[in-house]
Amino acid sequence: MTPISRSGAGRRSVATLICGALAAGGLAAAGVATLEPGAASASSHREAPLISGTPQYDNTDVYAFVSPDKPDTTTIIANWIPFEEPAGGPNFFPFAEDAQYDIHIDSNGDAQGDLLFRYTFKTHVKNKKTFLYNTGAVESLDDPDLNVTQTYDLELIKLRKQKVMSKTKIANDVAVAPSNVGKASMPDYKKLRDQAIYKLHNGTTTFAGQADDPFFLDLRVFDLLYGGNLSEVGNDTLKGYNVNSIALQVPTHMITESSKQPIVGIWSTTQRQNAKGYYEQVSRLGNPLVNEVVNPLKDKDKFNASAPWDDAQFLKNVTNPELPKLIEAIYKIKAPAEPRNDLVDVFLKGVKGLNQPPYVRPSEELRLNTSIKPTASPKRLGVLDGDNAGFPNGRRLTDDVIDASLQVVEGELVGSKNDLGDAVDKNDKDFEKYFPYVALPTEGSRGPLAKGTSGDADVRSQLGDALQPAGSSNTTLIAASAGAGAGGILLIGAGLAWWRRMRSRAY
């Protein structure tokens, strides 16, 4: 298959309306009342009924690309915990201690993992007699004022035919970057994030901590298909939300079969410890949108517990997809003919001549040809726009996987040219130029200052300044507050007495 080269200029934004909408499956018909709330959503954000109730174990996205500043290395980013509200204290967003967060590498295309990078986390609390996440301004990861901290161990497990051949701990008690509480608590969060970047002796670099959610799209399809009149399309619904990121940068030769076979398959999973002490897989993610768009509700939880070498059970979901039929029914855009072998080639095998390994076994993995060097000017549509270093050859942070996936699903590669998308073409925050590349998380103290304060006001006095009437003294304010409080107590007491009298009436 020859990648299609196209400038992307003038892509029509009217068609942009469809993307996340149908992609999420939420408009399957106006009468899909049985759809689990939040069961189908962006990428792997709350995409299956069971995992939607346990966000600490929920994979949201996987990214894999040749490192732009270190082209002899490959960077893998896996995210968990969708829709983190920045002000979600006092506990904020730790990794789970009873979970194994795994990154899998298939080096030869047989749908079985050859390397496994396993992250396990521990939580540490300095002072359990306070409710505070931090007890003062935090200047470093070992600051005594950072009351709740996490560390992790990283193991490298080598496999053959799913049997463990060796297990090596390559990092021990590495500090996790904390949740970004706010400006007063963490005045220089970037410094804290940089301190959480850890270099190993073998050329590997690792990071774990909070980050801005790098996935960008318009998710507001659930409001009667973008407001019922397309008035809501074009807004990044994930703007302002954070995720927990694990980022791993490894020498490319470490994960490939050989220089002659540079294509790897990558996916992430979460195992959760059950009541008997055994670990069970509860979440899985490779390519974006698969468990949201391709799999029906009956298969979503099964997919999350499955492995790539068993993906033949889901093949019909790919060859006879529901999404094009929905688009045809609602927007009168004719669905491509079935079976959709073009989708099998792109999403289960890899594009031939680009990122399809020899003797490939069809399976759901994010496939990356590590021999293709990064481009200086990435194009958001990746391979569809002639940029072979982008999606679906791996996935960069800037790749617009919503638009690219929708155009392929609607037959872009079988002659049905289209410019479908969601009118959200980039992330709301710029990504970093160096590892771990993800943008800094939004802080918990975001938003406008309280009325009556200024940016120069001392944080500790802002609340008092805001409450104090102009020209009044603290004494006046306190007296007025006390008087108002006494009056309030009298009113409450009178109200309770009246309520008791009313209850004693016969009616």
N, C-alpha and C positions, 0 to 999 in steps of 0.2 A: 504494500500500500504506500503510495507516494503522499507525503504530507502536503496539505493544501496551503499555498502561500497566498496571503491576502492582507491588505493593509489594515483593515478593520475600520477605516474612516467611514463615517456616515452610517453606522449601524443604526437601524431604526429603533427608536426608543418606544414606539407604540407597542411593538412586539415584546418589549421588555417586560410587560405586564405578566407574562405567563410563568416565568421561571420558577420561583420558589413555590408559587401557588400550587400548580399541578405537581411540581416536584415533591411537595410534601404529601400529596395525595388527599389533601383536605377537602378538595372540591369534587371528589369522585362523583358526587352528585350532591345536591343540597341535602339529601336525606341520609347521609352517613352518620346517623346519630349514635351508632354503636362504636364509633372511633374513640379509642382511649384518649382522654385529654392529654395533649402533649406527646402522644405516642409516635407521631410522625412530625419531624421538625428538621431544623437545619443540620446538615451533615449528620453527626451522630449526637446531636443535642437532644436528649430525651427521646430517642427514636423507637424504643421498644417498651411495651407495658411494664415489664418487671424492672428493668434497669432505670426507668424514669423515677422510681421511688427511692433509689439509692445512688445519688449523684457522685459520691466519693469514688465509686467504682466505674463510673460511666466515661468511656473514651469519647472524646468529641471529634478529634481530627488527627490525621497523621500526615506529616510532610517529610519528603526525602529529596535531597538535591546535592549536586556536587558543590562544595563550599566555594562561593564566589571569590573569597580572599585567600583561600587555601585549596587550589584545585586538585591537589593530591589527596584530599580528604573528602569524606561524604558526611553530610549533616542529616540527622534524623531528629524530628521534633514530634512528640506525641503529647496530646493535651487531654486533660481530664477535668471533671466537675463543671458542667455547663452553667451559664447564666449566673456567675458569681456577682452579686450586688456588692460594689466596693465598700459600702457602709455596713456590711453584714456582721457586725460585732455582737457580743464581745468575743465569740469563739472564732470568728472568721473562717478560713478555709484550709484546714490541714489535709495532707494525704492520709489515707486510712492506714492504721497500724496492722490490721488483720488482712492485708491484701498484698499480692505480688503484682507489681506493675511491670509488664514484660514487653520487650521489643524483639521481634522475631526476624531472622534473616534466612531466606531461601537462596542459596548460592548457585543452584544448578537447575532450577525450574521444575523440580519434581513435586512441588506443592508441599514439601516437608521442610521443617526448620532445620538448618544446619548450625546456626548460632543463635543464642538466646541471651539477651542482656536483661538481667532481672534487678529491679529496684525494690527494696523493702525499707520501710520508714519507722522511726521511733519518735515519740513525743516526749519532751522534757519540760517540767514546770518547776520554776524556782520557788515561787511563793503561792501555795494553794489557798491561802487565807484572803486573797483578793480576787475580785472578778476581772481584773484588768489583764488584757493581752500584753500590755507593756505598762510599766509604772513610771515612766519618764521618757524623755527624748532619747531615741535609739540612734547611736552614732556608728555602731559596728555590730556584726553578727554575734560577737561574744559580749556585747554590752550587758551589764547586770540589770539594766532596766528593760531588756527584752525578756519578759516573764515566761512566755511560751515559745519554745523553739522545737524544731524538728531536725533530725539527722537521718542519713540513709546509708545503706550498704549497697554496693553494686557488684553483682556476680556475672561472670562470663561462663556460660554453659555451652559446651560443644556436644552436638548430637549427631547420630547416624541412625537413620530409619527410626527416629523418635526414641532412641535409647541414649541415655546420658553416657558420653564417653569421658568427659572430664568436667570439673566444676572448679572455678577459680574466683576467689574474691579479689577484685581489682581495685576496689575503693571501700574504705571503712569509715563510718561516722563522719560523713561529709555534711557540712551545714546546708540547710535549705533556706533559700531567700524567703523571708516572712511575707505575709499578706501586707499590702500597703495601707496601713491604718489611716494615715493622714499627714498633713503638713506639720502639725505640732509634734506628733509622735515620731515621725521619720522625715526630718527636714531635708535629707539627701538620700532619697530612696535608691537612686542610681548607684551610689556608692555601695549600698547594701547588696544590690543585685550583682555588681561586679565582684564583690567578695565571695559570692556563692558559685562563681565559675572556678572549677577545679580541674587542674591538669594532672593527668596520670603519666607515669614514666614511659609508657609505650606509645606516646603520641596521641592518646585519646584525651578528649576534653569533655567534661560532663557538667550539667547544670540541672537543678530542680528548684522550682519556685513559682511564684505567681507572675502572670503576664497578661497583657491585653489580649482578648480573644482575637486571633488574626483572621478568623473567617468573616467574610463580608457578604451580605446579601439582604434582600428585603423579605422578611418573614411574615408580613402582616396579611397574608392570604386568608387567615382565619376570620378576618372581619368581612365576611360576605364577599370574598374574592376582591381584595384590595378596595374595600369600601363600597362594593357593589357597582361602582361606576369608574373603576380604575384610578380614582383620585388619590390613592394612597401609595402608589408604586414609586420606587426610586429612593427609599430611605434605608440606611443600614440599620437593621433592627438590633444587631448585636453591638452597636456603638455604646461604649461606656461599660460594657460587661467584661469581666476577667475570667481567666481559666487558670488551672494549675498545669504548668508545663514541665516536661522532662525533655531535655535536649542533649544529644550525644553526637560528638564529632569524632570520627574514627579514620585512621589511615585507610584509604580505599582498598589497598591490597589485603587488608585484614578481613574484609567481608566478601570479597569476590572469589569465585572458584579459581580463576587464573586470568592472566592478561588477555588471553584469547577468548575468554568467556566472562565479560565484565558486567553482565546483566544480573541484578539481584531483585528478589521479591521481598517486600517488607510489609509487616502488619504488627499491630499491637493488641495485647489482650490484658484483661484484669482477672486474676484469680482471687476469690474471697474464701477465707477460712470458715468452714461450717462448724456446727455444734460438736462434731466428732473430732475436730482438729484437722480435717483434710481440706485441701484447697480445691475449689471448683471454679471453672471458668464462667464468668458472668457477663463479660463484655468483649467485643472483638471489633477491630476496624482496620481496613486497608485503604481501598479507594473510597472517596467521599460519596455519600448519597445512596449507597447500595442498600443498606438496611432500611432506609427511609422510603426510597422510591421504588426499588426493584422488588423487594420482598413484601408480600401481603402480611396482614396482621397475624395470620396463623403460623407464619414462619419466622417472625422477628425474634422471639425469645430463643427459638431453636438455632437460628443463625448465630446469635451471641454466644451460644454454648458449643458451637461447632468448630472444626478446623478446616483449613483449605483443602486438604486431601479428601475430604468428604463433600466437596461442593457440588458434585454431580447431582445431588438431591435437589439443588436449587436451580438447575439449568433451565427449566421451563420458564422460570420467572424472568430470565434474560432473553430467551429466544421468542417469547410471547409476552412482552411487557404490557402492563396496564396503562402506563402513562401516555403513550401516543394515542391510544383509543380515547382517553379522556380529553386530550387536546382536540382531537377530531370532533368529538361530540359537542364540545362547548365552543370552540373557535373555528370549526369547519376547516382546519388544516389537515389535509389527508394524511393518515398514518402510513408509514412505509410498510411494504409487504413483509409478511412473516414466512418462515422463521427468521429472526434477526441475527444472522450469523455475523454481521458487521459488529454488533455489540459484543458477541463472544470474542471476536478477534481483538477488539480494543481493550475490553475490561477484564477478560478472563485469560487471555493468552499474551497480550502485548501486541503492539503494532509490528508486523513483519518487516524486517529490515531496520527497525529502530530499537525496540525494547522487548522483543520476543526472544526468549532464550531457546536454544536448540532442544528438541525433545521435550518441549514444554507440556506439562499436564495442566489443563484448564483449571483455574482456581482463582479465587478473589484475593489478589494481592496488589499492592502498589508497586509497579515494576519500574526500575530505574537502570538505564544504561549509563554506567559510571564513566565510560570512556568519552562521552560527549561533554566538552568543556562548557563552562558557564558563558553566557553571552553578556556583553557589556550593557546592552539595552534590552532587558527582558520584555516580551510582549505578553499581555495578560491572557490571551487566548492560546498561548503555547503552540503546540504542533499545528492546530488549525490555522494559525497565522504564520506558519513557516519557521517558528522558533522551536527547534527540536530539543532544546534544553528544558522545555517546560511541559506541563501537563498535557497528555497522560503519561509522558516520560517522567516518572516521579511527580512531585508536586512542590512547587516553590510557594513561599508565603504570598507572593504577589499574583499568583495564577488565579484567574477568574473561573473557578471550576463549575460554578452554576451555569454561566453562559455557555462554556465549552461543552459541558455534559448535555445540556438541553439541546443544543444544535446537533450533536451527534445522535441523540435519541430520536430527534425528528428527521434523521436521514441525511445529514450533511455529507456523509461519506458514501452514500449510495445514490447520489444525484439529486437529492431534495435540498437545494441550497436554501438557507434561512439565516436570519440574524437575530434569533430569539435571545432573550436575556432578561435581567431584572432591573436594569438601569442603575445598578450599584457596581461600579467598575474597580474600586480600590478600597482599601481599609481606611478607617477614619484617622488612624495614626500611622506615621511613617515607621517602617521597620528599621532596625539597626543595621549597620554595615559590617558588623563583626559578630562572632558567636556570643550569645545564643540567638541573635538576629530578631527575635520577637520584640515587640514594642513594650515599653514599661507599662505596668498595670495602672489603671485609673485609681486614684487615691480615695480613701473613704471620706475625706473632708471636701470632696469636690462640691461645686455649686457656689452660688453667690454668698457673700458675707451677710450676716444678720443686719437688719436695718439699724442705722445709726453707727455702724462701724466702718472703718476704713482698712485698706490693706496694710497700713502701717501700725494699726492698733495691736498692742500686745495680746497674744492669744488668750492669756489668762484673764484679761479684763474685758474681752469683747462682749461676753454675755451681760456683765454688769453695765457696760456702756450702753448696750442696746436697750436695756430695761429702764435706765435712768432718764427721766424727763429732762428736757433742756432747762438749764438754770437751776436744777434742784440739787440738793446735797444728798449724800448717802443716807443721812439721818432722816430726811424728809421721805425718801423713797422707802426706807424700812418702816417708818411709822405708817405711811400710806398702805404699804403691803399688809402690815399687821392689822390695820383697821379693816381693810377689805377682807382679810381672812376671818376676822371675828364676825363680820357681817355675814360672810358666807356660811359659817357654822350655824348662826342663828336661823338663816333661811332654811338650811338643811333640816335643822331640828323642827321648825314649824311645819315643813313639808311632810316629815315623817309622822308627826302628830295628826295632821289632816288625813294622811293615807290610812292610819289606823282607824280613825273615826269612820271613814268611808267603808272600810272593810266590814265594820260591825253592822252596816245597814242590811236590810233583808234583800235589797236588790243589788 
